[in-house]
Amino acid sequence: MGIQTTLHGSGLSSFMERKKLTGKEKKLKRKEELMKKKAVDEAVKAAYTKQDHLVDFPAFRNYDRNGLAVRLESSSGEHLSGSLKQYIQELLKINMEGPYGPDWSAEEKVKRREMVAVEACYIIVRKLNTNCPKGGSQIDVVKGQQNSHCGLWRDVGDPVVAFVQYRFLVEEELPVLYVYELQLEQCVQGRGLGKFLMQLLELIAHRNNMKSVMLTVQKRNTLAMNFYIRKLRCFFVNETGDAHLMVHL
């Protein structure tokens, strides 16, 4: 049911004043929105200016608990060595081919592109005090005998046993640290390393003025779902084919 209003004299003047005020309010609101967007964009941009996000957290450079001793180092998608690229691809295939099933072939191509993106930030985890020979593969053969299982790392130096890939993004108009990958070899799982890395990511996010840590997990990947929801403070943002999880800071 419509309502007609006829205004005369001062009534019309009052209506015009209210209309003018509404226009000012809209302009002010628009200005606030632009300033907010600018602040969000600047926060993301500032986070990327840091070459090494571990510098602010020297206590997290090493992890020595539950019979596992590792050291952490930073890297980026554009600075990954050939050995690291090969390692990342192999570990992703081992850990993710099962959960993705027939979709893995297409998803693997996506992950390869994501791996070397300029925006990709990495935490590389290397195992210390290992007896694995330099340049050793999964199983080294010495004098015709199987020597020791050395994981997937095939290059010199302390073997890589896990990695994290993350980025700084804008989600729902807020700056967030988005975890693209958190992958551990089976030999280092169940020792608290995954939780340690997530705690570090929360610290990095907070230090760089991000509002939350976000990640996407396949709902059929029950091990990962249990880890993030039961052991950490993650909760659902929404559900599609995957579960979108968030940790508020």
C-alpha positions, 0 to 999 in steps of 0.5 A, a space after each residue: 500500500 503506497 503512501 502519498 505525502 504532500 509538502 508545503 513551505 517549511 515542510 518541503 525545506 525540511 525534507 530537502 535538508 534531510 535529503 541533503 544530509 543523507 547525501 553527505 552521509 553516503 559520501 562519508 560512508 563511501 570515503 570511510 570504505 575507501 580508507 578502509 580498503 586502502 588500509 587493508 591493501 597497504 597491510 598486505 603490501 607491507 607484509 610482502 616487503 619483508 624478505 624473511 618473516 622468521 626474523 621476528 621469531 628467533 625462538 621458532 627457528 628451531 624445533 626440538 621436541 618428541 625426539 625430533 630436531 629440525 630447523 626452519 628457513 624462509 624462501 619464496 616461490 621465485 627463489 625455490 631451487 630445482 631440488 626444492 621444487 622436485 621435493 614439494 611436488 613429490 610430497 604433495 603427490 604422496 600426501 594429496 593424491 589419495 584425498 583428491 582421487 580422480 581430481 588429482 591430475 588437474 589439481 596437481 597442475 594448479 599446485 605446480 603453478 601456485 608453487 612458483 608464484 611470486 606471492 608464495 611465501 615458504 617455510 622450509 623445515 630441515 631435519 638435524 642430526 641425521 645419518 642420511 648420506 649426502 645426496 641420498 634418496 629414499 633408500 640408499 644402497 651402499 655396497 649392495 645393502 639397503 642403508 637407511 631410509 632418508 625420506 624424499 630429499 635427494 640433495 646435499 645438506 640437512 634433508 627437508 622433511 616438511 614445508 609450508 606455503 602461505 600468502 597474504 590476501 584480502 578475504 571478505 574485505 579483511 587482510 588474512 594470512 592464507 595457508 596454501 600448503 602445510 605438508 609433513 612427511 610421514 616420518 615427522 608426523 605426530 610429534 607436534 611439528 604441525 601444531 608448532 608451524 600453525 602457531 608460528 603462522 598465527 604469530 606471523 599473521 599477527 605481527 603483519 596486522 592480518 586479522 586471521 589465518 585461513 585455509 581450505 581442507 578437503 572434507 574427505 581428508 579426515 586426518 587433516 580435518 581432525 588436526 585443524 578442528 580438534 587440535 587447533 582453534 580452527 572453525 568453519 567459515 563456510 562449506 562447499 566441496 571443501 571446508 574453509 577454516 579460520 583462526 581469528 587473531 
